[in-house]
């Protein structure tokens, strides 16, 4: 569908909020929307329209804006506070001025509290005095945080003394004004309403320029912090080389290793705070334990969160941390729909999305609602564009081509105005950025795989209208080693010390924890799991299928590649360390919709190497099949049966079946092209539960397990 991009007349607003409400200038004041002003010359037309259309001020009468009328200090304060997005209903410290009328008290108090404005004497603001151009220069410089050179004592203007020079200098260099003449600023002249409108308009619409931006990004790290010290080094090196940068995380910090089990995300957060993330969105696994651990995570973060489609209004744990809307000055530990980040003087909008699958694959609770991601994206992009932001990043946890109902590819095609999608959830290893050219302007999609294996980097060049005109992406491998076998990236000393002293000792001890017991030895020998049915393969796939059924009750089959099973387990107690040794890769659950014919083709791929070993040999649950290893490859599978409520029934090629596996296999790993095709066609959902955790939970729920060989896989060519 067609997409709509911000017009070239929209630049980067310095205003700090999306919605602005301001009291009327006077009881008779009338907005520009309702009447035409007869005293607004062409020079001021756009500026007056900007102020009136955004509710910053109104005309003095239906036909008079008051362009040449001096503006009072209190009215300047009201309009400035509105332009900055300060809430008129907010609570602010009383500045103690006795002469400020009620309609302006909120603005004066708020600006005074921020150190932007001051009075003329103790208790006296000078509310009805006309504001001078000198005073205006100081007010604007402080309010908009212009670069103030404290060494400036003199300007080209002969009427500006040393007291005001640095503020006038900042105002001129920002492009707001050039002075009344080359030698006269009009320092003590009263500021007129038309001039004030022009100043505020220019501050909200600075001259556009090209921008080179580097985005560092991570996703689905899942508590893999053993290499945190090297990751910190990588981030610092990129920042040193590319000063125009942002650092973003696309969710699923929670769940996956013992570090999460022990610290509930706080260990990960310590390193994220240390390195200074700019924003994060929520993954589905952030809700695995309800919202209380997530609330603690948010509250202690030294960065903001963006989430446009997750509604926390009814959640008791998180709703107090949600500010919502769009923030140009976001607070740490707060949740917004979007934030505006200033980079090299340009504004970059960042908004967040989380997969609606979270309701089914995690535990957000009844108080958390997930709204339509396309609808919310369109509204958020429109709000950012309304504020003049034309460089927009969607920070998403919906999957690249995930079949769960929402994904990045669809987002890029359906919503115009998004320049970059930094994604997560599907654990995709996008070695090169993917460019979508469906709409009027391109959208770049990136994702950095999983488990802190990579730091994603994307270099983007924007033209002055916010269009991507160049890009290059690279994944920095955190654990890459040189020829001598040592890590290329050195440990950051501070991060390494934190890991070694604060977190690792407890994890090493936890690995010794007994999580279950087996009454028989569990066979995970390499030569066996890659060539035939084993009791450990049966136990693992049974656990996978049971978990899949809690997500999709139609799931009937589970398959596990033998290459993902790395060791056996002796009879007796099972420790966490043994579980992690058996399944060290942390592969995540995927649920596929396949035809019987596709399953049959996959089984042919599974047995193609027998009697030789093959890492893609499938251990199975909910399935029995026979094959003949003496037959040509592709013609070996003889019979296939699926377990239903009343026993095993023949597989029907034309019927559809719900099959659980891991994401590696689901995306076509080990030559499973039928699975890969299903993934490309959006028939694969990725709830993301980690293999070793599913296995641990299953053996805990089934004490003294004694799995046997059940003739699930039979080579009729073998005795």
N, C-alpha and C positions, 0 to 999 in steps of 0.2 A: 504494500500500500504506500501511497505517497507520504513523504515526510516533510516537515517544515523546520527550517533552520532559522536561528536568530538573524534578523536583518543586519545589514552592514552598519546601520545607524545605531545599533545597540552595542554599547561598550560595557566596560566593567564597573558596575555600580559600587560606590564606596559606602552606600547605606548598609546598615547592619541587620535589617530584618525584612521579611517578605510583606507583612501586613502592617500598615501604618494608619493610626487614627489620631487626630489632633483636634483640640477644641477650636471653635471658630475664632477669627481675629476679633470680630465684634458681632453683636446680635444681628446686625443688618448684613453681615457678610454673605456673599453668594458665590458658588463655585463656577469655574470656567465652563464646566460641562453644561450648565444651565443657561448661561448668558454669554454674550460676546462683549469683550471689553473694547472700548473705543480709544483708550489711551495707551495701547500696547503697540509700539512700532515694530517693524519686521525684525529688528535686531534682538528683541526680547521675546519674540513669539514662542520659540521652542522652550525657552527657559520658563516662561510663565505657564505654558501648558504642562511642563514637567511637574512644577510645584502644585498646580491646581488639580491635575488629574491623579496625582498620588496622595492627595489629601494633606499636603504639607502646609498649604495656606489657601486662602480664598480672597476673592476680590472685596473691595471696600463697598461696592454697590453693584447692582446688576450690569452696569455699563462701565464702571471704573475699577481698574486693578489698583491704581495708585502708584503707577510706575515712577513718577517723579516725587513721590511723597517720602519724607525721611522715615526710616524704620526705627522704632524704639528698641531699647535693650531687651525688654521683656518679650516683644514680638520676635526679635531675632533669636532669642533663646528658645522660644516655642517652636519656631520653624526648624532650627538647627537640631533640636532633640528629635523632632519628627523625622527629619532627613536621616538621622543616625539610627532610626528604628527603635528608639527608647520607648518603652511601654508607658503611656499616660496613666495607666491604672496601677503601675508599680509602686512599691514602697521605697522611699528614699530618705536619707538623713536630712533633717531640717537644717537648712543653711543659716537660719536666724535672721533673714531679711524681713523687715517689717513693712516694706513698701511694695511687695510683689503681690499683684492681684491674684485671686484664687485660681483663675484660669491658667496662670503661668507658673504656679508654685511647683507642680510636678517637674516641669522642664528645668527651672532654675535650680531646684534642689538636686535633681539628677546630674546636671552638668557640673554643679559645684562639688558634688560627691566624687565625681571622676577627675576633679582638678582642672576642668576645662574653663570654667568661668569663675569670676570673683566679683565682689562688690566694690563700691566706691569708698565705703567707710564701714565701720562696725555697725551691723544691723541695717545698713543702707545699700541697696543694690543699684539704685538709680533706674528703676524700672521704666519710667516714662521719658527718661533722657534719650535723645537721639544717639545712636551708636556711631562712632567715628570710623573712618577707614583704617586708621592705625589699630584701633581696638578690634576691628573685624579681622585684620591680618593675624593678630595673636589668637583670637578665638578659633579661627579656621585651622591655623597651624597645629594647635593643640587637639582640636576635635578630630581632625583627619590624620593626625600623626604624620604630618609632613616632615621631611628631613630638615631639621633646624641646625644650622651651623652656628655654634655658640661663639665662634671667633669673629663673626661678622659684626662690625661696629659702624659700618658705613655702607651706603648704597648709592647708586647714581642719582637718587632723588634728593634734592637739596632740602626738602621739607621733612625729611625723616631723620630723627636724631638717633643716637646710639641705643636708647632704651627700646626702640621699636624696630631697629634695623634687621635683626635676625629673623623676625617674623615676616616683615615685608619681603625680605630676600627669599624666604621659603615660599611665600605666596606667588611671587613672580616666577621662580624656577619651576613651580608646579604647573605653570601655564594658566592659572586662574585669572590673572590680570597683568597688564604691562604698565600700569600707572596711567595717569591722565595725560601726561606728556612725557617726553624722554627725560625730563629733569624734575618733574613734579608728580608726586604720587597722590596728592590730595589728602595728606595725612590727617588733618584735623577737620576735613569736610565731613558733613553728615552723610552716612550711607543711605542711598535711596532704595526703595523697594524693588525697583527694576534691576539695579546693580546687584542687590542681594540675590535675586532670583537667578541672575546670570552666574554669579559665583557658585551657588549651590548646584546649578545645572552642570557647570564645567567640572566640578568636583565629582559628580556622579557619572560624568561622561568624558573621562580623560582621553586624549588622543591615542588611538589604537596603534599597536606595533606588533611585529612578529615576536613569537616566543619559542625558545627552545626549552623543552621540559623533559626531565628524566623521571620516570616513574619506577620506583623499586617496589616489588610486590611479592607477597607470599600468600599461600592458601593451604588449607588442610594439613597444617603442621602436626596436629594430633599429639601434642605433648612430647614430641621427639626433640628433646633439648640437650641430648648428649653432645651435640656439635654446636651448641649455642655460642661458644667463644669464637669459633671460626666464622660463624654467621655474622657476629658483631663486627669482626674484622672486615668482612666483605662489604658490609653496609658503610662502614667508615671510609673505605677506599673509594667506593662509588661517590660518596658525598664530597670527598676531597677533589675528585676529578670533575664532577658535575654539580656545581653549586645550585643550579635551578632544579630542585628535586622535591619529590614527595615520597613517603614510605607508607604503603597501604597493606592491610591484611584482609583477605576475602573470606574469613571465617573458618570454623572448625579448628579452633585452638584446643577445644576440650576433647577428652577421650582418646584412648589409643595406647598409652604406655602406663607403666607403674607410677610415673611422675604425676600423671593426672589422678590416678587412684589415691595417691598419698596427699597431694597438695591442691586438688580441685581447681587447677588452672592458675593458681597463684605463683607457682614457680615460673611458668611461661610468661606471666604478666611482668614479673620482676625483670626479665630480660627485654621484654617489649618496652617497658618504661625506660630501661637503661639506654636503649638505642634510640628511643624517641620516635615511635610511630606517629603518623599524622592522623590516621583514622582507621577504623575497623568496622566491618559489618558482621552480622551474626550468621553463623552456620547452624545447620539443624542440630549438630551435636552439642552446641552450647546449651540446649534445652534437655539434655539426657537425664539430668537429675532434678528436673523441675526448674524453677526460676531463682531459687534462693542462692545457689552457688554462682549463677550468672550475675545476680544483683551485686554480690560481693566482688566479683571480677570487675564489673563496670565501675563501681564506687571507688576502687583503688587504682583505676587506670589513669595514667597521666597523658591521656589523649581522648578525643571524643569518639562516639560511635554514630554511624549513619544507618538509618533503617526506615525507608519510605513506606514499605508495605507491611510492617509488623505493628500491630496495634496493641499496646500494653495498658490501655485505659483501665481495664478491669483486673489487672494483676497487682496484687498488694505488694509484692517484693520490688517490682521495677518501676511502677508508674511514677513514683516520686523522683526517679532519676531521668525521666523523660521531659525534655524541654519542647521537642518537636519543632516543626517549621524549618526555616533555613537560617543559619547563623554565620555571620562574617567574623564573629569573634567567639567561637565556641569554647565552652568550658570543659576542662578535663573531667572525665567520669560522668558525662551527660550524653543523652541520646537525642539525635536530631534526624529529621527527614534528610537533610543535606547540610553541608557546610560549604563556605566559600573560603578558599585558601589563596592568599596573595603570594605570587611568585614573580619576582623581578618586576613588581609594579602592576602585574596583570592578575586578574581574578580567575581562579579555576574552581568550578563547582564540582562537588563530589557527593553523590547520593548512594544509598544502599538498598539492596534487595535480598530477601531470603526465600528459599523455596517453600511453596505452600505444602509440599510433601511433609514438612516438619510435623504437622499434626498427626500423620500416620506413622512416621518413622522415628519419632522422638517423644518426649514427654513435656510439652510446653504448658499443659494445663488448660483449663477452661477459660482462664482469664486472658489468654493471649490469642489474638486473631490474626490471620494472614490474609491480606487483601490482594486483589488482582494485580499482578506485577506489571502488566502492560498499562492498565489504566492509571496506576499510581506513578509509573514512570513518565507517562505523558504529562500528567499534572505537575510533577516535580520539575521536569525539564521546562515546561512553560513558565513556572514560577521563577526558575533561575534566569531564564531568558528575559523575563519581565524586569528583573533587576540588572539587566545588561550583561549577564554572564554568557559568553559564547564559547567557552571551552569547558566541556562537561564530561566527567568521568562517572560511569556507573560501576560501583564496587559491589559485585554480585556473588551470591552463593546459591546459584540455580542450576549450575552445570553447563558445560559447553554445548553438547547435543543431548542432554539427558532426556529420557523418555517419560519423566514423571509429570509432564504437563507444563513445565516452564524451563526455558534454557536461553543461553546467550545468543545463539544463532537466530532464534526467533525474535528476541529483543532487538537485535541490531537491524533486522529487516522491518520490524513493525513500528519502531519509535525513532522519529527523526530528531536530530539535535544532540544525540549521544556521540561524542567523538571517540571515546575509548571505553571498552568494557574490560575491567580487571576481574577475572572470574575465579570461581572455586567450585567445590562440591563433587565434580566428576573426576578429579585427580588427573586431568589431562596433562600430558607432557607436550606442550606446544613449543617446539623448538624454534619455530618462527611465528611471528604474529600473524593472525588471520585477518584479512582485509575484506570487509563487506561493503559492496558498492551499490546496494539496492537503491538507496535514496539519492538525494541531491548532493550530499556530501558523504565521504567515506566514514566507516566506523572500524576501529582497530580493536581486535579481541586478543587478549593474552591470558595465559594461565601457567602456573609454575609447578605442576605435578603435585608433590605431596611430601610430608614428613620432614620438612626442612632440608630436603635433598638439594634444593636450588634456591637461589635468590634471583627472582625475575627482574630484568631491567628492560625498560622500553624508552627509547629516545624518540621524541616527537617534535616536529616543527609545525607550529601553527602560523598561518598568515594573519594579517591584521584584523581579519573578519572572523577569526576563530576556526578556520577550516584547516584540517590536517593536510599539509602539503609534502610531508616527508616523515618517514618513521623507520626505525631499525630496532629489533629486539634481540636480546641475548639472555640465556640462562646461565648463571654462574654456579657451577657445581661446588657445593660447600665442602664435600669430602673428597675432592679430586686429589690424586697423589702424583708425585713426580716419578721420574725413572728410578730414583733411589728408594721409593716406597714410602716416603714421608709426605705428610699433607702439604699441599702447595700453600694453602692459607694458614697462617699462623694463628694461634689462639690469642684473642684479646686478653691481656693479663687480668683485668678487673673481672670480666665475665667468667674466666676460668676459675678464679678464686671463689667466686660466688657459687658456682656449680659444685666445686670440690668440697667446700666446707659447709654449705647450707642445705644441699639437696641430695647429693650422691650417696652419702653414707647410709641414709635411711632407706634408699632404694636398694642398695646392695643387701641390706638386711632383709628387706621385704621379699626379695627373690627366693629366700629360703622358706617362705610360707607354704604350708601344705594346703592345697586347694581341692584335693580329691583323693580317691583311692581306686586302684584297679585290682581285680581279682586274678587277672592274667596279664602276661607281658603283651604290650601293644607294639605291633610290628610296623616300624616306619623305615626299615632298611631301604636304602636307595635302590638297590637292584630289584626289590620287590614292589615298592609303591609305583615304580615306573614300568612294570610289566604285568601286574596281576592284582586281583583283589587282596586287600589286607584288612585285618580287624581294626587297625588304627584308622585306615581310610574310611571304613564303615562308620566308626564312631564320629569322626570329624564331619562327614557329610550328613549323618543323622542330626548332629547339632546344628549344622547350617540350615537344613531343611526345616527343623523345628522353629528356628529364628525367623526364617522367611515366611512361615505360615502366620506368625504374629503380625506380619506386615501386610501380606496378601494371602488370604485364606485359600486362594485357588492354587497356591504353590504345591506341586506334587513331586518334583524331582530336584535333586541337588547333585552337582558334580564339582569335584576338586581335582585340579591338576596335580599329579604325583610330584612334580618338581617343587611344589609348595610345601611338601612334607619332608622335613630334613633330619629326623632322628626317631629312634624308638624310645619307648618308656618301659622301664622294668616293672614287674609286678610289685604292688604295695603302694605306698604313699606317692602322690604326684605333687611336685612343687611347682611354684610359678616359674622358676628358672627352667624346669624341664619343659613346661608348656611353651615358653618363649624360644627354647632351643628347637622344638619341633616346628614351630611356625614363626620364624624370625622376621618375616618380611612385612608383617602388618597389612596383608592384603584385605581389601574391604569387600563387603557383600554387594552383589548386583543381582537383580531379579529380571529375567528375560521372558518375553512372550515369543515362543517358537512354535513352528509347525512340527508335526511328527516327522516329516521329511527332513527338516533341518536338524532335528535331534539325531536321526539316523545317519545323516552325513557327518555330524560331529563325532559320532561313535566310530565311524570309519577312520576318521583322522586320529582318534584315540589309539587305535590298535594297529596303525600302519607300520610301526617299527618292530612289533613283536616278531621274533623273540628278543630283538634288541631293545635296549632301554630308551625311553622317550619321556622327557619331562612333562609332556602334554598328555600322557596316559591318564585317563580319568578314573578316579575312585567315585563311586556313585551311591546314591540313596534314593529310594522310591522307584527303583528301576532294576530290571534284570535283563541281561542280553547275552547271547551266545555269538561266537564268531569262529572262523576257521583261519588260523594263521598260515596255513599252507596255500591259501588262495591269493590271487593278485591283490595288490593294494587297491582299495576302493570297492572290492567285491567280497570282503571278508565277513561282514555282519550278516548273521542268519536270522535270528529271532530277537525281538525287543518287546518287553512287557513293562507296563506301568502299574504301580501299586495304587489301587483304589480302595475304597472302604471295605469292599467284599473280597479283596484279594487282587492278584495280578491279572491284568487284561492286556491283550495285544495292543501295541502302539499303532495308531492310525495316522498315516502320512498326512492326511488332509485336515486333521483336527489340530487345535491350538493347545499348547501346554505352557504352564508357568514354571520356569526352571531357575533355580538359584545357583549361583557360582560366585567367583570373585571377579573384581573389576579387570584384573589383568587378562583373564580368559575371555571375559565378556566383550572386551574391545578387540578381540581377534588375536590375542597372544597365543603362542605355540601353534600357529597355523589354523586357528579356528575361524575361518573366513565366514562361515554361516553365522557365528555369533557377532563377528564384526559388522556384517551386513545389517543384522538386527539393530545393532547399536547405531549405525549410521541412519537407519530409518526411524529412530526414536522409539524402539520397542524394548529399551532397557532402562530400568529404574535403578538408581544408586543410593539406597538408604545409608550405606557406608559403615555398617557395623564391622569392627575389625575381627579378623579370623581367630586370633588367639583368645580374644575376649569371649567370642561365641563358644569356642571349645571349652574354655574355663567354666563358663556358666553352665554348659551342658553336663560336664562331669560333676560339678557341684550339685546339680539337680538329680543326678543319677549315681549315687554313691555305690562303691564296690562294683563298678561297671565290669562286665565280662563279655565284651563283644566277640562274636564268632564269625567265621567265614560262612556266608549264606548263599553261595553260588550266585551272587549278583553279577559276576563276570565269569564267563566260562569259555575257555578256548577248547573247542571240540577236537582240535588236533593234538591236544596234550592228554596223556593218560590221567 
